Amino acid sequence: MSQALTLQNMLSPVQPTWCPGCGNFSILTALKQALIELDLPMEEVTLVFGIGCSGNTADFIKGHALHALHGRGLANAVGIKLANHRQKVIMIGGDGDIYGEGLNHLVAACRGNHDITTLVFNNHRYSLTTGQTSPTSNKGTLSKSTPQGLIEDPIGALSIAVSNGAGFVARAYAGKLKQMVEIVKAGITYEGFSLIDVQQPCPTFNKEQDYAWYQQNVVDLPADYDASSQGQALMELLKVDRLSLGVIYQSPTRQAYHTEVMHLASQSLIEQFPTQIDLSEAVTEFI
């Protein structure tokens, strides 16, 4: 029997262990609210979690889910989507998980425009391992891993996504819950690869980019912004004086990967899987 996702059946008996003031609390709330408002059946949603503070979300929400290896969550998500393309697959990872260890898998998912929604909990640190710099940390950041200051510039992950075929690219902020819910809903309903970078404070290991900093540095995209223009999206992402919030790019023409695989036109792979497998001929020469 189909069961819609509700706050009650997503409620985990495990209480979140994030630090007080962490942006993860509101991101989890936004995800739950988006799933409730979309009225999706529980059996049609699969959650994949990476490693890190964001990956610990696996303990704090009930559902059909997989806790993957560090940086390998997107590879698992692609496999799940190809096995049963009727599933809504949602990947949850951090800036280190998705933009660091998993960057190659991110590019592959973008190129294929696989129908997966990826939420990046971006606090600009490897916070679960006590605050080392991550790919999104600002140049000059002092941390345990960079005591004399970070030399590298932060990665332009959203620009990478836009220029490598992602159909939907957006930025949200953990301090703007209602807007975040709408962005997450838009990403889940978009048929293609959706990357949602969620900016969030880390009150323990990133005291520079606190809630006050974000209030001064985030701005909503203007009402006349054209999200269908790849060029405009890239120009917007090159602006370093602000963090634009909203749907930065949404391709009006790009097809999702599974829609171009002829073997999936009538049935999912899991429905085509044979009921009986006889390996006797294959192993004869080894007997």
Residue pairs with C-beta under 8 A, 6 or more apart in sequence:
2 41
2 42
2 43
3 9
3 41
3 42
3 43
4 39
4 40
4 41
4 42
5 35
5 36
5 39
5 40
5 41
5 42
5 45
5 63
6 36
7 32
7 36
9 42
9 62
10 32
10 35
10 61
10 62
10 63
11 62
12 59
12 60
12 61
12 62
14 59
14 60
15 60
16 24
16 25
16 28
16 56
16 59
16 60
17 56
17 59
18 24
18 25
18 53
18 56
19 202
19 203
19 204
20 203
21 201
21 203
21 211
22 53
22 200
22 201
22 202
22 203
22 204
23 121
23 123
23 174
23 175
23 198
23 199
23 200
23 201
23 202
24 53
24 54
24 57
24 121
24 174
24 200
26 174
26 175
26 177
26 180
26 200
27 54
27 119
27 121
27 174
27 180
27 198
27 200
28 57
28 60
28 61
29 177
30 172
30 177
30 180
30 181
30 184
31 61
31 90
31 92
31 119
31 184
32 61
33 181
34 181
34 184
34 185
34 188
35 45
35 188
37 181
37 185
38 185
38 188
38 189
40 88
40 188
42 63
42 64
43 64
44 86
44 87
44 88
45 63
45 64
45 87
45 88
45 90
46 63
46 64
46 65
46 66
46 77
46 80
46 87
46 88
46 89
46 90
47 58
47 61
47 63
47 64
47 65
47 66
47 90
47 92
48 65
48 66
48 68
48 73
48 74
48 76
48 77
48 80
48 89
48 90
48 91
48 92
49 55
49 57
49 58
49 65
49 66
49 67
49 68
49 73
49 92
49 93
50 68
50 70
50 71
50 72
50 73
50 91
50 92
50 93
50 94
50 97
50 98
50 102
51 68
51 69
51 70
51 71
51 93
51 97
51 128
52 70
52 93
52 94
52 96
52 97
52 121
52 126
52 127
52 128
53 94
53 121
53 123
53 127
53 128
54 92
54 93
54 94
54 97
54 119
54 120
54 121
55 67
55 92
55 93
55 94
55 97
55 128
56 128
57 92
58 65
58 67
58 92
66 76
66 80
68 75
68 76
70 97
70 101
70 102
71 97
71 98
71 100
71 101
71 102
71 103
71 105
72 101
72 102
72 105
73 91
73 92
73 93
73 97
73 98
73 102
73 105
74 91
74 93
74 98
74 102
74 105
74 106
74 108
74 109
74 116
74 118
75 102
75 105
75 108
77 89
77 91
77 109
77 114
77 116
77 118
78 105
78 108
78 109
78 112
78 114
78 116
80 87
80 89
81 87
81 89
81 114
81 115
81 116
81 257
81 258
82 114
82 257
82 258
82 261
82 269
83 268
83 269
83 270
84 268
84 269
84 270
85 115
85 258
85 264
85 268
85 269
86 268
88 117
88 188
89 115
89 116
89 117
90 116
90 117
90 118
90 119
90 188
91 98
91 116
91 117
91 118
91 119
92 118
92 119
92 121
93 102
93 118
93 119
93 120
93 121
94 120
94 121
94 122
94 123
94 126
94 127
94 134
95 120
95 121
95 122
95 123
95 124
95 125
95 134
95 135
95 136
95 157
96 126
96 134
96 135
98 106
98 118
98 120
98 157
99 106
99 120
99 134
99 135
99 136
99 155
99 157
100 134
100 135
103 135
103 155
103 157
103 160
106 118
106 157
106 160
106 161
106 195
107 160
107 164
109 116
109 118
109 166
109 193
110 160
110 161
110 164
110 165
110 166
110 193
110 195
111 164
111 165
112 165
112 193
112 257
113 165
113 166
113 167
113 192
113 193
113 251
113 254
113 255
113 256
113 257
114 192
114 193
114 256
114 257
114 258
115 191
115 192
115 193
115 256
115 257
115 258
116 193
116 194
117 184
117 187
117 188
117 190
117 194
117 196
118 193
118 194
118 195
118 196
119 184
119 187
119 196
119 198
120 157
120 195
120 196
120 197
120 198
121 198
121 200
122 136
122 197
122 198
122 199
122 200
123 200
123 201
123 202
123 205
123 206
123 209
124 133
124 134
124 136
124 137
124 138
124 141
124 154
124 202
124 206
124 209
125 131
125 132
125 133
125 134
125 137
125 143
125 202
125 205
125 206
126 132
126 133
126 134
126 145
127 202
127 204
127 205
127 206
130 144
130 205
131 143
131 144
131 202
131 204
131 205
131 206
132 143
132 144
132 145
132 146
133 141
133 143
133 145
133 146
133 150
135 154
135 155
135 157
136 154
136 155
136 157
137 143
137 146
137 150
137 154
138 150
138 154
138 208
139 149
139 150
139 151
139 152
139 153
139 154
140 149
140 150
141 149
141 150
141 208
142 148
142 149
142 150
143 150
143 205
156 237
157 195
157 197
158 169
158 171
158 195
158 197
158 237
158 248
159 234
159 237
159 238
161 169
161 193
161 195
162 169
162 230
162 233
162 234
162 237
162 248
162 249
163 230
163 234
165 193
165 254
166 192
166 193
166 194
166 195
166 249
167 190
167 191
167 192
167 193
167 194
167 250
167 251
167 254
167 256
168 186
168 187
168 190
168 192
168 193
168 194
168 195
168 247
168 249
168 250
168 251
169 194
169 195
169 197
169 233
169 247
169 248
169 249
169 250
170 183
170 186
170 187
170 194
170 195
170 196
170 197
170 246
170 247
170 248
170 249
171 196
171 197
171 198
171 199
171 243
171 244
171 245
171 246
171 248
172 179
172 180
172 183
172 184
172 196
172 197
172 198
172 199
172 245
173 179
173 180
173 198
173 199
173 200
173 214
173 218
173 243
173 245
174 180
174 198
174 199
174 200
174 201
175 201
175 211
175 214
175 215
175 218
176 218
176 245
179 220
179 245
179 246
180 198
183 196
183 246
183 247
184 196
186 194
186 247
187 194
187 195
187 196
188 194
190 250
191 256
191 259
192 251
192 254
192 255
192 256
193 256
199 214
199 218
199 243
201 209
201 210
201 211
201 213
201 214
202 209
203 210
214 243
217 242
217 243
218 242
218 243
218 244
218 245
219 242
219 243
219 244
219 245
220 244
220 245
220 246
221 227
221 236
221 244
221 245
221 246
221 247
221 248
225 232
225 236
225 246
226 232
227 233
227 246
227 247
227 248
227 249
227 250
228 249
228 250
228 251
228 252
229 249
230 249
230 251
233 248
233 249
236 244
236 248
237 244
237 248
258 264
263 269
263 272
